[in-house]
Amino acid sequence: MHPVTLTLSHDFADALPALARPWSADPAPEPRLLVLNEGLAGELGLDAGFLRSPAGVDLLVGAALPDGAQPVAQAYAGHQFGGFSPRLGDGRALLLGELTAPDGSFRDLHLKGSGPTPFARAGDGLAAVGPMLREYVMSEAMHALGIPTTRSLAVVATGREVQRETALPGAVLVRTASSHLRVGSVEFARGTGDIAVLRSVVDYAIARHHPEAAGEEIAALGLFRAVVRAQADLVARWMLVGFIHGVMNTDNMTLSGETIDYGPCAFLDAYDPATVYSSIDTGGRYAYGNQPYIAEWNLARLAEAMLPLFDDELERAVELAQGVLAEFRPRFAQARAAGMRRKLGLAEARISDEQVEALAGDFHEMLERKRADYTSTFRSLADAARGDAAGLEAALGGDAALAGWLGRWRAHDPDAEVMDAANPIYVPRNHLVEEALAAATSGDLEPLGWLTTVLSTPFTARPGAERYAQPAGPDFAAGYQTFCGT
């Protein structure tokens, strides 16, 4: 594909000029493609061969865009660790535009690490190879696990050094999403004090993501309900595979229901609801077990920003918002229970939701008491259903409750094949991610290639890939921390 055949619209910029700042990417001194997601390129209708060419790499770093493209930095606000920042925005990111994929879907093409924008707030606007490859690995692993997410198309080394604690090689991430509209986008619109701006953001989100809301008596309330449901389902689904987002600020919660911003994220090793990996989350606000409560809190902030569109009378608007927000907990519980039913292989005809919850709760208590590995212990259940409990005994053996739990569980005739499809063998193990990123930063991309290949089929065993299913040793796990990369 020649660049002139790629059309990038400026739909967001046209519809929401109050949230768009025209801007261009900084030049990359020596751009070099590190990794290209050829499968995603095909889904987007892009030619992988062209993207690997010098002209294609120039496109990927925003240096040579198609005629008519109008890149912008997006404005948004956000509650960060509970404190409100009225003006955040894309400090080191750029929306190149939107493209229409062959399947008809409308997708943002977006850069991260492309240089400072008017929202950079004294930051350098740049990104290092390691954090950009982390987002590539994590987002594509989440996609393979069936979790709605932004996707990563490519990572390009810039040839520029980025100064953090030390000088690091710089890179740009190219990602796609159904959009980058966030709770913080609505908060920013409300902060302008112009009800027309707020209404335009809400109308745009309805048209782009939740068109069914337009048919409701109060369309804005319909949008709020759709986001509540999407986020309840999303957080339940990512918790079922042991994911910890790490920085669930309102500017990192999308209106579409896609996971966004893979900064200090990680996956559980030893099960503990209080697990925190992020170096900046010193109070544990975004711990694994807190995630549904934080999602609900963020949604309350969305409701506050949208109140003028619910009703002219504040008291009535608040009442309507509270009624919809109250749907979050049962929706989350329903999504979690359905997922846990699959993880335990229990058919609806054989066991009630309440019994599933009891079995799941007791199983998690054993996991926590033994500090068992979350992913591999759940995976071993399928073997136990087939009569081989050796893996489960290795993880939970010695717990006095295990024999009784196994008896209760087996009485409901668990389906091993259902469990195989719900419990991954491979997730982005923290020690393997760090190993691959360290090698890539030093110029060796082979470990990253193997890791991404294995993670692309997380439910299927690969001969020779046994180490990718094994947890880290206690020395690594004890002091592990993740970082934002800014």
Secondary structure as a PSIPRED ss2 file (coil, helix, strand):
# PSIPRED VFORMAT (PSIPRED V4.0)

   1 M C   1.000  0.000  0.000
   2 H C   1.000  0.000  0.000
   3 P H   0.000  1.000  0.000
   4 V H   0.000  1.000  0.000
   5 T H   0.000  1.000  0.000
   6 L C   1.000  0.000  0.000
   7 T C   1.000  0.000  0.000
   8 L C   1.000  0.000  0.000
   9 S E   0.000  0.000  1.000
  10 H C   1.000  0.000  0.000
  11 D H   0.000  1.000  0.000
  12 F H   0.000  1.000  0.000
  13 A H   0.000  1.000  0.000
  14 D H   0.000  1.000  0.000
  15 A H   0.000  1.000  0.000
  16 L C   1.000  0.000  0.000
  17 P H   0.000  1.000  0.000
  18 A H   0.000  1.000  0.000
  19 L H   0.000  1.000  0.000
  20 A E   0.000  0.000  1.000
  21 R E   0.000  0.000  1.000
  22 P E   0.000  0.000  1.000
  23 W C   1.000  0.000  0.000
  24 S C   1.000  0.000  0.000
  25 A C   1.000  0.000  0.000
  26 D C   1.000  0.000  0.000
  27 P C   1.000  0.000  0.000
  28 A C   1.000  0.000  0.000
  29 P C   1.000  0.000  0.000
  30 E C   1.000  0.000  0.000
  31 P C   1.000  0.000  0.000
  32 R E   0.000  0.000  1.000
  33 L E   0.000  0.000  1.000
  34 L E   0.000  0.000  1.000
  35 V E   0.000  0.000  1.000
  36 L E   0.000  0.000  1.000
  37 N C   1.000  0.000  0.000
  38 E H   0.000  1.000  0.000
  39 G H   0.000  1.000  0.000
  40 L H   0.000  1.000  0.000
  41 A H   0.000  1.000  0.000
  42 G H   0.000  1.000  0.000
  43 E H   0.000  1.000  0.000
  44 L C   1.000  0.000  0.000
  45 G C   1.000  0.000  0.000
  46 L C   1.000  0.000  0.000
  47 D C   1.000  0.000  0.000
  48 A H   0.000  1.000  0.000
  49 G H   0.000  1.000  0.000
  50 F H   0.000  1.000  0.000
  51 L H   0.000  1.000  0.000
  52 R H   0.000  1.000  0.000
  53 S C   1.000  0.000  0.000
  54 P H   0.000  1.000  0.000
  55 A H   0.000  1.000  0.000
  56 G H   0.000  1.000  0.000
  57 V H   0.000  1.000  0.000
  58 D H   0.000  1.000  0.000
  59 L H   0.000  1.000  0.000
  60 L H   0.000  1.000  0.000
  61 V C   1.000  0.000  0.000
  62 G C   1.000  0.000  0.000
  63 A C   1.000  0.000  0.000
  64 A C   1.000  0.000  0.000
  65 L C   1.000  0.000  0.000
  66 P C   1.000  0.000  0.000
  67 D C   1.000  0.000  0.000
  68 G C   1.000  0.000  0.000
  69 A C   1.000  0.000  0.000
  70 Q C   1.000  0.000  0.000
  71 P C   1.000  0.000  0.000
  72 V E   0.000  0.000  1.000
  73 A E   0.000  0.000  1.000
  74 Q E   0.000  0.000  1.000
  75 A C   1.000  0.000  0.000
  76 Y C   1.000  0.000  0.000
  77 A C   1.000  0.000  0.000
  78 G E   0.000  0.000  1.000
  79 H E   0.000  0.000  1.000
  80 Q E   0.000  0.000  1.000
  81 F C   1.000  0.000  0.000
  82 G C   1.000  0.000  0.000
  83 G E   0.000  0.000  1.000
  84 F E   0.000  0.000  1.000
  85 S E   0.000  0.000  1.000
  86 P C   1.000  0.000  0.000
  87 R C   1.000  0.000  0.000
  88 L C   1.000  0.000  0.000
  89 G C   1.000  0.000  0.000
  90 D C   1.000  0.000  0.000
  91 G C   1.000  0.000  0.000
  92 R C   1.000  0.000  0.000
  93 A E   0.000  0.000  1.000
  94 L E   0.000  0.000  1.000
  95 L E   0.000  0.000  1.000
  96 L E   0.000  0.000  1.000
  97 G E   0.000  0.000  1.000
  98 E E   0.000  0.000  1.000
  99 L E   0.000  0.000  1.000
 100 T E   0.000  0.000  1.000
 101 A C   1.000  0.000  0.000
 102 P C   1.000  0.000  0.000
 103 D C   1.000  0.000  0.000
 104 G C   1.000  0.000  0.000
 105 S C   1.000  0.000  0.000
 106 F E   0.000  0.000  1.000
 107 R E   0.000  0.000  1.000
 108 D E   0.000  0.000  1.000
 109 L E   0.000  0.000  1.000
 110 H E   0.000  0.000  1.000
 111 L E   0.000  0.000  1.000
 112 K E   0.000  0.000  1.000
 113 G C   1.000  0.000  0.000
 114 S E   0.000  0.000  1.000
 115 G C   1.000  0.000  0.000
 116 P C   1.000  0.000  0.000
 117 T C   1.000  0.000  0.000
 118 P C   1.000  0.000  0.000
 119 F C   1.000  0.000  0.000
 120 A C   1.000  0.000  0.000
 121 R C   1.000  0.000  0.000
 122 A C   1.000  0.000  0.000
 123 G C   1.000  0.000  0.000
 124 D C   1.000  0.000  0.000
 125 G C   1.000  0.000  0.000
 126 L E   0.000  0.000  1.000
 127 A C   1.000  0.000  0.000
 128 A E   0.000  0.000  1.000
 129 V H   0.000  1.000  0.000
 130 G H   0.000  1.000  0.000
 131 P H   0.000  1.000  0.000
 132 M H   0.000  1.000  0.000
 133 L H   0.000  1.000  0.000
 134 R H   0.000  1.000  0.000
 135 E H   0.000  1.000  0.000
 136 Y H   0.000  1.000  0.000
 137 V H   0.000  1.000  0.000
 138 M H   0.000  1.000  0.000
 139 S H   0.000  1.000  0.000
 140 E H   0.000  1.000  0.000
 141 A H   0.000  1.000  0.000
 142 M H   0.000  1.000  0.000
 143 H H   0.000  1.000  0.000
 144 A H   0.000  1.000  0.000
 145 L C   1.000  0.000  0.000
 146 G C   1.000  0.000  0.000
 147 I C   1.000  0.000  0.000
 148 P C   1.000  0.000  0.000
 149 T E   0.000  0.000  1.000
 150 T C   1.000  0.000  0.000
 151 R E   0.000  0.000  1.000
 152 S E   0.000  0.000  1.000
 153 L E   0.000  0.000  1.000
 154 A E   0.000  0.000  1.000
 155 V E   0.000  0.000  1.000
 156 V E   0.000  0.000  1.000
 157 A E   0.000  0.000  1.000
 158 T E   0.000  0.000  1.000
 159 G E   0.000  0.000  1.000
 160 R E   0.000  0.000  1.000
 161 E E   0.000  0.000  1.000
 162 V E   0.000  0.000  1.000
 163 Q E   0.000  0.000  1.000
 164 R C   1.000  0.000  0.000
 165 E C   1.000  0.000  0.000
 166 T C   1.000  0.000  0.000
 167 A E   0.000  0.000  1.000
 168 L E   0.000  0.000  1.000
 169 P E   0.000  0.000  1.000
 170 G E   0.000  0.000  1.000
 171 A E   0.000  0.000  1.000
 172 V E   0.000  0.000  1.000
 173 L E   0.000  0.000  1.000
 174 V E   0.000  0.000  1.000
 175 R E   0.000  0.000  1.000
 176 T E   0.000  0.000  1.000
 177 A E   0.000  0.000  1.000
 178 S C   1.000  0.000  0.000
 179 S C   1.000  0.000  0.000
 180 H C   1.000  0.000  0.000
 181 L C   1.000  0.000  0.000
 182 R E   0.000  0.000  1.000
 183 V H   0.000  1.000  0.000
 184 G H   0.000  1.000  0.000
 185 S H   0.000  1.000  0.000
 186 V H   0.000  1.000  0.000
 187 E H   0.000  1.000  0.000
 188 F H   0.000  1.000  0.000
 189 A H   0.000  1.000  0.000
 190 R H   0.000  1.000  0.000
 191 G H   0.000  1.000  0.000
 192 T C   1.000  0.000  0.000
 193 G C   1.000  0.000  0.000
 194 D C   1.000  0.000  0.000
 195 I H   0.000  1.000  0.000
 196 A H   0.000  1.000  0.000
 197 V H   0.000  1.000  0.000
 198 L H   0.000  1.000  0.000
 199 R H   0.000  1.000  0.000
 200 S H   0.000  1.000  0.000
 201 V H   0.000  1.000  0.000
 202 V H   0.000  1.000  0.000
 203 D H   0.000  1.000  0.000
 204 Y H   0.000  1.000  0.000
 205 A H   0.000  1.000  0.000
 206 I H   0.000  1.000  0.000
 207 A H   0.000  1.000  0.000
 208 R H   0.000  1.000  0.000
 209 H H   0.000  1.000  0.000
 210 H C   1.000  0.000  0.000
 211 P H   0.000  1.000  0.000
 212 E H   0.000  1.000  0.000
 213 A H   0.000  1.000  0.000
 214 A H   0.000  1.000  0.000
 215 G H   0.000  1.000  0.000
 216 E C   1.000  0.000  0.000
 217 E C   1.000  0.000  0.000
 218 I C   1.000  0.000  0.000
 219 A H   0.000  1.000  0.000
 220 A H   0.000  1.000  0.000
 221 L H   0.000  1.000  0.000
 222 G H   0.000  1.000  0.000
 223 L H   0.000  1.000  0.000
 224 F H   0.000  1.000  0.000
 225 R H   0.000  1.000  0.000
 226 A H   0.000  1.000  0.000
 227 V H   0.000  1.000  0.000
 228 V H   0.000  1.000  0.000
 229 R H   0.000  1.000  0.000
 230 A H   0.000  1.000  0.000
 231 Q H   0.000  1.000  0.000
 232 A H   0.000  1.000  0.000
 233 D H   0.000  1.000  0.000
 234 L H   0.000  1.000  0.000
 235 V H   0.000  1.000  0.000
 236 A H   0.000  1.000  0.000
 237 R H   0.000  1.000  0.000
 238 W H   0.000  1.000  0.000
 239 M H   0.000  1.000  0.000
 240 L H   0.000  1.000  0.000
 241 V C   1.000  0.000  0.000
 242 G C   1.000  0.000  0.000
 243 F E   0.000  0.000  1.000
 244 I E   0.000  0.000  1.000
 245 H C   1.000  0.000  0.000
 246 G C   1.000  0.000  0.000
 247 V C   1.000  0.000  0.000
 248 M C   1.000  0.000  0.000
 249 N C   1.000  0.000  0.000
 250 T H   0.000  1.000  0.000
 251 D H   0.000  1.000  0.000
 252 N H   0.000  1.000  0.000
 253 M E   0.000  0.000  1.000
 254 T E   0.000  0.000  1.000
 255 L C   1.000  0.000  0.000
 256 S C   1.000  0.000  0.000
 257 G C   1.000  0.000  0.000
 258 E C   1.000  0.000  0.000
 259 T E   0.000  0.000  1.000
 260 I C   1.000  0.000  0.000
 261 D C   1.000  0.000  0.000
 262 Y C   1.000  0.000  0.000
 263 G C   1.000  0.000  0.000
 264 P C   1.000  0.000  0.000
 265 C C   1.000  0.000  0.000
 266 A E   0.000  0.000  1.000
 267 F E   0.000  0.000  1.000
 268 L C   1.000  0.000  0.000
 269 D C   1.000  0.000  0.000
 270 A E   0.000  0.000  1.000
 271 Y C   1.000  0.000  0.000
 272 D C   1.000  0.000  0.000
 273 P C   1.000  0.000  0.000
 274 A C   1.000  0.000  0.000
 275 T C   1.000  0.000  0.000
 276 V C   1.000  0.000  0.000
 277 Y C   1.000  0.000  0.000
 278 S E   0.000  0.000  1.000
 279 S C   1.000  0.000  0.000
 280 I C   1.000  0.000  0.000
 281 D C   1.000  0.000  0.000
 282 T C   1.000  0.000  0.000
 283 G C   1.000  0.000  0.000
 284 G C   1.000  0.000  0.000
 285 R C   1.000  0.000  0.000
 286 Y C   1.000  0.000  0.000
 287 A C   1.000  0.000  0.000
 288 Y H   0.000  1.000  0.000
 289 G H   0.000  1.000  0.000
 290 N H   0.000  1.000  0.000
 291 Q H   0.000  1.000  0.000
 292 P H   0.000  1.000  0.000
 293 Y H   0.000  1.000  0.000
 294 I H   0.000  1.000  0.000
 295 A H   0.000  1.000  0.000
 296 E H   0.000  1.000  0.000
 297 W H   0.000  1.000  0.000
 298 N H   0.000  1.000  0.000
 299 L H   0.000  1.000  0.000
 300 A H   0.000  1.000  0.000
 301 R H   0.000  1.000  0.000
 302 L H   0.000  1.000  0.000
 303 A H   0.000  1.000  0.000
 304 E H   0.000  1.000  0.000
 305 A H   0.000  1.000  0.000
 306 M H   0.000  1.000  0.000
 307 L H   0.000  1.000  0.000
 308 P H   0.000  1.000  0.000
 309 L H   0.000  1.000  0.000
 310 F H   0.000  1.000  0.000
 311 D C   1.000  0.000  0.000
 312 D C   1.000  0.000  0.000
 313 E C   1.000  0.000  0.000
 314 L H   0.000  1.000  0.000
 315 E H   0.000  1.000  0.000
 316 R H   0.000  1.000  0.000
 317 A H   0.000  1.000  0.000
 318 V H   0.000  1.000  0.000
 319 E H   0.000  1.000  0.000
 320 L H   0.000  1.000  0.000
 321 A H   0.000  1.000  0.000
 322 Q H   0.000  1.000  0.000
 323 G H   0.000  1.000  0.000
 324 V H   0.000  1.000  0.000
 325 L H   0.000  1.000  0.000
 326 A C   1.000  0.000  0.000
 327 E C   1.000  0.000  0.000
 328 F H   0.000  1.000  0.000
 329 R H   0.000  1.000  0.000
 330 P H   0.000  1.000  0.000
 331 R H   0.000  1.000  0.000
 332 F H   0.000  1.000  0.000
 333 A H   0.000  1.000  0.000
 334 Q H   0.000  1.000  0.000
 335 A H   0.000  1.000  0.000
 336 R H   0.000  1.000  0.000
 337 A H   0.000  1.000  0.000
 338 A H   0.000  1.000  0.000
 339 G H   0.000  1.000  0.000
 340 M H   0.000  1.000  0.000
 341 R H   0.000  1.000  0.000
 342 R H   0.000  1.000  0.000
 343 K H   0.000  1.000  0.000
 344 L H   0.000  1.000  0.000
 345 G C   1.000  0.000  0.000
 346 L C   1.000  0.000  0.000
 347 A C   1.000  0.000  0.000
 348 E C   1.000  0.000  0.000
 349 A C   1.000  0.000  0.000
 350 R C   1.000  0.000  0.000
 351 I C   1.000  0.000  0.000
 352 S C   1.000  0.000  0.000
 353 D H   0.000  1.000  0.000
 354 E H   0.000  1.000  0.000
 355 Q H   0.000  1.000  0.000
 356 V H   0.000  1.000  0.000
 357 E H   0.000  1.000  0.000
 358 A H   0.000  1.000  0.000
 359 L H   0.000  1.000  0.000
 360 A H   0.000  1.000  0.000
 361 G H   0.000  1.000  0.000
 362 D H   0.000  1.000  0.000
 363 F H   0.000  1.000  0.000
 364 H H   0.000  1.000  0.000
 365 E H   0.000  1.000  0.000
 366 M H   0.000  1.000  0.000
 367 L H   0.000  1.000  0.000
 368 E H   0.000  1.000  0.000
 369 R H   0.000  1.000  0.000
 370 K H   0.000  1.000  0.000
 371 R C   1.000  0.000  0.000
 372 A C   1.000  0.000  0.000
 373 D E   0.000  0.000  1.000
 374 Y H   0.000  1.000  0.000
 375 T H   0.000  1.000  0.000
 376 S H   0.000  1.000  0.000
 377 T H   0.000  1.000  0.000
 378 F H   0.000  1.000  0.000
 379 R H   0.000  1.000  0.000
 380 S H   0.000  1.000  0.000
 381 L H   0.000  1.000  0.000
 382 A H   0.000  1.000  0.000
 383 D H   0.000  1.000  0.000
 384 A H   0.000  1.000  0.000
 385 A H   0.000  1.000  0.000
 386 R C   1.000  0.000  0.000
 387 G C   1.000  0.000  0.000
 388 D C   1.000  0.000  0.000
 389 A C   1.000  0.000  0.000
 390 A H   0.000  1.000  0.000
 391 G H   0.000  1.000  0.000
 392 L H   0.000  1.000  0.000
 393 E H   0.000  1.000  0.000
 394 A H   0.000  1.000  0.000
 395 A H   0.000  1.000  0.000
 396 L H   0.000  1.000  0.000
 397 G C   1.000  0.000  0.000
 398 G C   1.000  0.000  0.000
 399 D C   1.000  0.000  0.000
 400 A C   1.000  0.000  0.000
 401 A C   1.000  0.000  0.000
 402 L H   0.000  1.000  0.000
 403 A H   0.000  1.000  0.000
 404 G H   0.000  1.000  0.000
 405 W H   0.000  1.000  0.000
 406 L H   0.000  1.000  0.000
 407 G H   0.000  1.000  0.000
 408 R H   0.000  1.000  0.000
 409 W H   0.000  1.000  0.000
 410 R H   0.000  1.000  0.000
 411 A C   1.000  0.000  0.000
 412 H C   1.000  0.000  0.000
 413 D C   1.000  0.000  0.000
 414 P C   1.000  0.000  0.000
 415 D C   1.000  0.000  0.000
 416 A H   0.000  1.000  0.000
 417 E H   0.000  1.000  0.000
 418 V H   0.000  1.000  0.000
 419 M H   0.000  1.000  0.000
 420 D H   0.000  1.000  0.000
 421 A H   0.000  1.000  0.000
 422 A H   0.000  1.000  0.000
 423 N C   1.000  0.000  0.000
 424 P C   1.000  0.000  0.000
 425 I C   1.000  0.000  0.000
 426 Y C   1.000  0.000  0.000
 427 V C   1.000  0.000  0.000
 428 P C   1.000  0.000  0.000
 429 R C   1.000  0.000  0.000
 430 N H   0.000  1.000  0.000
 431 H H   0.000  1.000  0.000
 432 L H   0.000  1.000  0.000
 433 V H   0.000  1.000  0.000
 434 E H   0.000  1.000  0.000
 435 E H   0.000  1.000  0.000
 436 A H   0.000  1.000  0.000
 437 L H   0.000  1.000  0.000
 438 A H   0.000  1.000  0.000
 439 A H   0.000  1.000  0.000
 440 A H   0.000  1.000  0.000
 441 T H   0.000  1.000  0.000
 442 S C   1.000  0.000  0.000
 443 G C   1.000  0.000  0.000
 444 D C   1.000  0.000  0.000
 445 L C   1.000  0.000  0.000
 446 E H   0.000  1.000  0.000
 447 P H   0.000  1.000  0.000
 448 L H   0.000  1.000  0.000
 449 G H   0.000  1.000  0.000
 450 W H   0.000  1.000  0.000
 451 L H   0.000  1.000  0.000
 452 T H   0.000  1.000  0.000
 453 T H   0.000  1.000  0.000
 454 V H   0.000  1.000  0.000
 455 L H   0.000  1.000  0.000
 456 S C   1.000  0.000  0.000
 457 T C   1.000  0.000  0.000
 458 P C   1.000  0.000  0.000
 459 F C   1.000  0.000  0.000
 460 T C   1.000  0.000  0.000
 461 A C   1.000  0.000  0.000
 462 R C   1.000  0.000  0.000
 463 P C   1.000  0.000  0.000
 464 G C   1.000  0.000  0.000
 465 A C   1.000  0.000  0.000
 466 E H   0.000  1.000  0.000
 467 R H   0.000  1.000  0.000
 468 Y H   0.000  1.000  0.000
 469 A H   0.000  1.000  0.000
 470 Q C   1.000  0.000  0.000
 471 P C   1.000  0.000  0.000
 472 A C   1.000  0.000  0.000
 473 G C   1.000  0.000  0.000
 474 P H   0.000  1.000  0.000
 475 D H   0.000  1.000  0.000
 476 F H   0.000  1.000  0.000
 477 A H   0.000  1.000  0.000
 478 A H   0.000  1.000  0.000
 479 G C   1.000  0.000  0.000
 480 Y C   1.000  0.000  0.000
 481 Q C   1.000  0.000  0.000
 482 T E   0.000  0.000  1.000
 483 F C   1.000  0.000  0.000
 484 C C   1.000  0.000  0.000
 485 G C   1.000  0.000  0.000
 486 T C   1.000  0.000  0.000
